Amino acid sequence: MIQKVVQLVQRRSIQRFSSVFVAHRNRDDNSDSVPFDFTDENYKKIEGILSKFPSNEKKSGTIPLLMLAQKQNNNFLSLSAMKKIAKILEIPEMDVFETASFYSMFNRERVGKFHLQVCGTTPCQLCGSKDIIKAIEQQLNIKNGETSADGLFTLQEVECLGACANAPMMQVNNEWVYEDLTPENTLKLLEDLKNGTDKKGPQNGRKNAEGPQGRTTLQNIANQQDIKYDRNFEAAKKEWLDQKEKERLEAEKKKQAAQQAKK
């Protein structure tokens, strides 16, 4: 019985997080015959990226170039784009394929204009992420891993996105985050995304990750936005050493006084 439960959980996990084949499947819009090249602007960005690494370690630029190609190609990483990257970096194509197929942030199948990546890890789940996913599925008439009929939305449950304090949350197109979600404000968010009127960050009026009482420390920060802090570390070090020497001398005096008192 336990073994059957484990197998069921494993199957569901595979369906949820591995809906895309690891091996490439040729499609009309994703094969060797579909050309891809970076724009002139992105070639300049590539020069900047590769300048950060030794000339014999171009492979280190694999992930940044994959992100750049995907963003240029409407959030889709095609076979031709991966081959172009391998050529630029002078590495085997398989090295690029392996990287792109390992990380879930790379979309080797086309997704909608808005890729809804809903966090399903424990903090978000405890705060209602399942309800968020259900609301999206019902509103768009799709299931996890599917794209809406109008091609606007793709829904995907993903692992932790690092905004646990504002759970539940979702990320859109690997870039913008929307937090403090409820089924109601999620449906409004879908309409706002369509209309280009979406508000990034918390959806309940919260500022950043402040608690229900608002700011309780560092009260003057809001009035000091124009102040530039440039600490003099040499002076700070000297101040620390002077303080340590002062403490040593005081301790020595107390020790001598105690010895005199014993005589």
KOLVO-328842 format. One record per residue: residue in one letter; x, y, z of N, C-alpha, C in turn. Coordinates in steps of 0.02 Angstrom, whole numbers, plus 50000, padded with zeros to 5 digits. Each point is the difference from the previous one (the first is absolute). Layout:
<nodes>
AXYZXYZXYZ...
</nodes>
This chain:
<nodes>
M500424994050000499585006050000500445006350000I500515000150044500455005750004500365001049934Q500214994449970500365000449936499565003149945K499364998350000499545002749951499915007650009V499965002150064499945007150014500625003849976V500594997250014500625003249979500025000649924Q499814994749964500005000149927499525005349973L499415000750032499515004949979500275007150009V500325001250058500295006650013500555001649949Q500414994949984500535001049951499725001649931R499474996449980499695001349935499725007049996R499665002250054499725006750001500555005349998S500554998650036500565004750000500305000749931I500074994449965500275000149932499545003949954Q499344998850006499535003649958500015007450013R500105001950064499965007050019500615003949978F500594997250009500615003949989500404997849939S499804994849965500394997649943499554998849940S499595005149984499524999249946500345000549932V500625002549998500355000849937500514994449992F500044997049941500484994749987500715002650008V500444995850028500705001950006500325000049930A499844994949961500264999649931499615004749955H500335002849950499675004649954499524996349954R499435003149987499504997549952499935005249945N500164998149939499935004749944499275002049990R499895006549991499345002749983500095004949943D499455001949969500045004649944500345006550018D499895002250063500285006450021500634999250043N500264993950003500584998950043500434994349973S500385001649949500454995049969500605003749970D500454996149971500595003049969499835004949944S499424999049969499815004149943499735006950019V499885001050066499755006550024500595004150024P500185005349965500615003850017499925004050064F500575001250032500025004550058500675003750000D499975006450015500625003850010499865005550049F500505002050037499935005450048499965006749964T499665004750030499995006849973500675003450012D500125005449964500635003750009500075002450072E499455002250029500015002250070500214994450047N499734994049988500164994450043500714997449988Y500265000849939500704998249989500465004450042K499825006350008500395004550043499964997650073K499414997750020499924997450068500424993650009I500034995949948500394993950003500745001650009E500245005249965500705002150009500135001950072G499525003550030500095002050070499994994050047I499584995149986499954994050041500664996049997L500244999049939500604995849991500635003550024S499985006650005500595003750025500124998650074K499514997150034500074998550071500384993550013F500104996149946500314993450008500654999649959P500474995750021500604998849960499814997549930S500415001649951499844998149931499944992549990N500344996250042499964992749995499454997050044E499585004450030499454997650042499335003149978K499905000449934499395002849974499384996150022K500104993750016499444995850021499645002950060S500355004050040499695003150059499435004649981G499975002149937499475004549978499384996449975T499974993450009499444996149973499325002350026I499935000450065499355001850029499805007349983P500465004950007499805006849980499785000549927L500344996349955499815000349929499344996449987L499884994650037499354996649993499435004650022M500105003650055499495004750023499895005649949L500545002449971499965005449950499624997649938A500154993949977499674997349941499264998950012Q499834997450059499304998750016499605006450003K500295005150031499655006450006499895003249931Q500504999649956499935002749933499474996349960N499924993550014499584995749959499314998950032N499735005350032499334999650030499944994450051N500504999750044499984995350056500034992749977F500324998849945500054993349971500714998749978L500284994350021500694998249983499994994549947S500135001949939499964995249944500644996049991L499954994849961500594995849984500535004249965S499795004149952500485004149963500355005050045A499645002650050500315004750047500544996650041M499864993950022500504996350039500624998449958K499894998349937500574998549956500415006449986K499665005649994500355006349989500455001650061I499744998850059500375001350061500624995550003A499924993649982500574995550000500545002449953K499795002749942500485002549951500375006150027I499645004650032500305006050027500504998350055L499824995250043500424998350057500544994949982E499964997349939500494995149976500024993950046I499414997350014499934994150042499544995049964P500014993750021499554995149969499265001950010E499594998849950499295001550005499684996450059M500234994050014499724996150054500085003550068D500545003750009500105003650063499445005150010V499805003349946499465004950004499334996450011F499884994549963499374996350008499924997550071E500544997450029499964997350068499825005450050T500295005949992499855005550046499275002349993A499785000849938499335002449988499474995150023S500144993549995499514995050020500004998750075F500535002250035500054998950072499595005150039Y500035006349979499685005450038499295001349974S499535000150046499305001049980499845007049977M500465004750011499875006949978500085000849925F500274995049966500075000449927499424996449966N499665003549957499404997449967500174997449931R500104993449995500164997049936499374998149960E499435001450029499364999749965499685006950005R499635001949951499705006750001499515000750058V500015005950030499535001650054499605006149979G499485001650039499595005749984500375006650010K499675005449980500295006650009500175001350073F499584997450045500125000750071500094993050030H500624998550020500154993550030499915000650075L499454997350025499825000650071500354994450039Q500505001850039500394995150037499815000650074V499534995850021499735000550068500414995650047C500265003150054500394996250049499564995050037G500234993850004499624994850034500374997050059T500555003250021500404997450056499655001550066T500234996950053499644999750064499715006650025P500395005550008499695006250026499425002549958C500084999949934499465002249956499414995150003Q500154993650004499474995150003499585000950064L500345001250056499655001050063499575006349998C500205004849959499645006449996499495000149943G499924994449965499454999649952500184999849927S500604997749982500194999949930499564995249959K499764994750031499564995349965499365003649977D499755004550042499405003849982500155004849943I500605002649998500205004649946500024996149934I500304994250001500054995949940499304998049976K499584998050047499324998049983499615005749968A500085006150028499655005849973500225001549928I500664999449987500265001249933499744994749952E500024993750021499774994549957499275001049981Q499585001950047499295000849987499885006149956Q500365005450012499905006249962500224999249927L500564996549989500294999449934499824993549965N499674995550037499804993549973500614996049977I500514999950042500614996249986500214996350063K500474995449993500304996650056500745001950005N500314998150055500715001450010500414997349941G500415004449972500414997949943499695001549933E499395002749999499655001349937499985007549984T499835001549938499955006949976499285001449981S499775006050016499315001949985499885000249924A499374999449981499824999649929500215006249961D500005005850033500205006249966500755001149998G500384995250029500735000449999500305005150047L499595002950043500255005250045500344997350062F499734994550028500244997850065500224992649999T500574998750032500214993250014500084999550076L499714994750028500024999050073500514994650017Q500435001450049500494995050023500125000850074E499944994550036500195000050071500754999050004V500345004250039500734999650004500224999650073E500654998950009500284999750067500145007150027C500265000450060500075006350037500315005649959L499695005950003500235005849965500265005450047G500064998350065500345004450047499615006050024A499344999650002499605005550027499524997350053C500274995750044499594996450049499635004650047A500285005850016499685004650047499355002849972N499945000149934499415002749967499604994649965A500024993950025499644994449969499245000950006P499654997049951500234996649940500175005049945M500414997749952500235004649948500104996349934M500075004049947500174997249935500505004649965Q500384997049955500465003749957499734999649929V500095005449962499765000149931500605001149953N500074995549953500535000649949500705000450029N500124996250053500674999750031500245006850024E499555004750010500245006850014499615003450056W499365001349991499625003950048499654995450050V499955002350063499674996050052499385003750025Y499504995950018499365002550026499854996150063E499925003650056499994996750066499355001450037D499934996650057499405000650042499374998749959L500004994549964499454998449955499414996850037T499415001449975499394996550020499654998049935P499534995450002499654998249938499695006249967E499755004650041499665005949972500505004849966N500545001850035500455004849968500414996749944T500044993350000500344996549945499605000849936L499344999350004499575000849940500055007249974K500035004750045500085007049979500685000949967L500514996750027500675000549972500024997449929L499644994649986499984997349932499735005249951E499475003550020499725005249957500495005949993D500335001750055500475005649998500604998349954L500224993850001500554997949956499795000849927K499394998149984499755000849932500005007449979N499805004350047499915007149983500635004250011G500534996850026500625003750012499965004650059T499544998650047499925004350059500194996450064D500384994649995500174996050058500475003850047K499944998550064500425003150052500464994650027K500655001249995500484995250024500034999950076G500244994450027500094999550072499374997950037P499945001850064499414998050040499355002649970Q499494995850003499355001749970499495002250053N500225000650063499535001850054500165006750031G500415004049967500175006650027500625000150044R500274994250015500614999650042500585003549964K500435003150038500605003049971500594995350009N500264997749944500564995250000499814993950043A500384998750053499854994250043499855002250072E499745006150008499845002550066499444995850032G500024999550067499484996450036499365004150005P499494997350032499355003550005500045006650037Q500515001050042500095006350036500415005149961G500184998349939500425004549961500725000050024R500365005449986500705000550021500035001150075T500394995850034500085000550073500715001750020T500475000049952500695001850014500265004449943L500585003150010500305004249949499505005249974Q499675003350046499465004549982500215005849956N500635002150004500215006049964500254998549929I500014993649981500274998249934499625003749944A499335000550007499605003249947500205007249989N500275003350052500195007149995500735000949983Q500354994549986500725000449987500194996949933Q499545000349952500124996749936500595003149962D500125006550010500535003449962500684999750034I500034997150059500634999750037500424994149973K500625001449985500454994849977500474998050057Y500024993650014500424997550054500654997349971D500555003050021500664997949976500454999450061R499994994150030500354999150063500764999849989N500365003550044500735000049999500244994150042F500174994649966500174993950037500675000550036E500465004049973500645000950034499895003650067A499585005149999499845003750062499634995550049A499544995949973499624995450043500474994850032K500484997749961500484995150027500425003150055K500235006249988500405003550051499595001150064E499375001949991499575001050058499924993650040W499924994449964499924993550034500644998150037L500585001049969500644998350032500135004450061D499835006549992500085004550058499574997950058Q499394997949985499544997850053500274993750034K500264995349960500284993950028500605001650045E500425004749979500595001950040499785003450065K499485004149996499745003350059499744994850050E499644995049975499744994850043500564995950031R500544998949961500574996250026500345003750057L500095006649991500335004050051499585000450064E499355000549992499565000250058500024993450038A500024994549963500044993450031500664999250037E500535002749971500664999650031500015004050065K499695005950000499975004150060499624996450056K499444996849983499604996450049500404994250029K500384996849958500414994450022500545002350049Q500315005649983500525002750044499715002350066A499415003149998499675002350060499824994150046A499784994549969499824994150040500624997050033Q500585000149964500624997350029500255004350056Q499925006749994500215004650053499574998950062A499354998749990499554999150057500174993750039K500294995049969500184993850034500625000750044K500415004949985500645000850037499895003150068
</nodes>
